[in-house]
Amino acid sequence: MKNKSLVAINDLSRDEIVKILNLAEEFEKNPIQNTLCQKVVATLFFEPSTRTRLSFESAVNRLGGRVIGFSEASNTSVTKGESLKDTILTVANYSDMIVMRHPVEGSARYASEISPVPIINAGDGANQHPTQTLLDLFSIRKTQGTLNNLNIFLVGDLKYGRTVHSLLMAMSHFGATFTFVSPNELRMPDEYKIYLEEKGLKFSEQTDLNENLDKADIIYMTRVQKERFSDPVEYEKVKNVYVLREGMLQNTKENMRVLHPLPRVNEIHTDVDKNPKAYYFPQTMNGVFTRMAIMSLIFGLE
């Protein structure tokens, strides 16, 4: 991984994924390091973010590095018409690495091809979010004791949800079985189902969230993303289609955990928060350790 960009989860081999998770585990034991001393990381967020941006900045600070950047494009020269290319080439002069979130699919790949410093994709439209996936894998392994042969329920916006697309591809290395739960309007795109078929992995689709929950090892909830809909009427039709309630967890496996990339809107009721199977808030802390590992490996520092 040294000096390489991280644009998509399939940029990483199974061994590289495991190496990141093992290093994240070490950082969890000893989170204050000095491995990024004299390194400057630029965080360029052309889309709003709370957890991803702050966890990256927390990771850099815990590793002794420095952070520059912006949290919304309205405060930048983009409003004056500056191209993405010019922004990347300029910021690369000020930093040793760029973490970027952008609303356009493929923008991170393009940035990695023109940038003289490594690019980490912090989300490009409905395409990929590889660092979220790695923290999800870390959370799954930590709660289940393994990544192998698990039944993963992906729930909600499976059409536009970049987190579920990336997680599906990553978990395919570990023999997962998938259950897709979504309204017909937000079904998993065919390209990802074809991907699983080519890997010889099992998946099923359903519209009822209550169905087969007792078989889940992980329930991965997602919000219906208003910003991905061009037609507000279509959004209103599906925005509250699934709400996970505490009572729905009664017959689930003892070790089952509920994950969510956050922010949530209405898809997980607050009565779930007190249930020990709710793991979405600890999941956010795992993002710090995972991103510490990712940056350290890209810089060639451990």
Secondary structure, 3 states (H helix, E strand, C coil): CCCCCECCHHHCCHHHHHHHHHHHHHHHHCCCCCCCCCCEEEEEECCCCCHHHHHHHHHHHHCCCEEEEECCHHHCHHHHCCCHHHHHHHHHCCCCEEEEEECCCCHHHHHHHHCCCCEEEEEECCCCCHHHHHHHHHHHHHHHCCCCCCEEEEECCCCCCHHHHHHHHHHHHHCCEEEEECCHHHCCCHHHHHHHHHHCCCEEEECCCCCCHHHCCEEEECCCCHHHCCCHHHHHHHCCCCCECHHHHCCCCCCCEEECCCCCCCCECHHHCCCCCECHHHHHHHHHHHHHHHHHHHCCCC
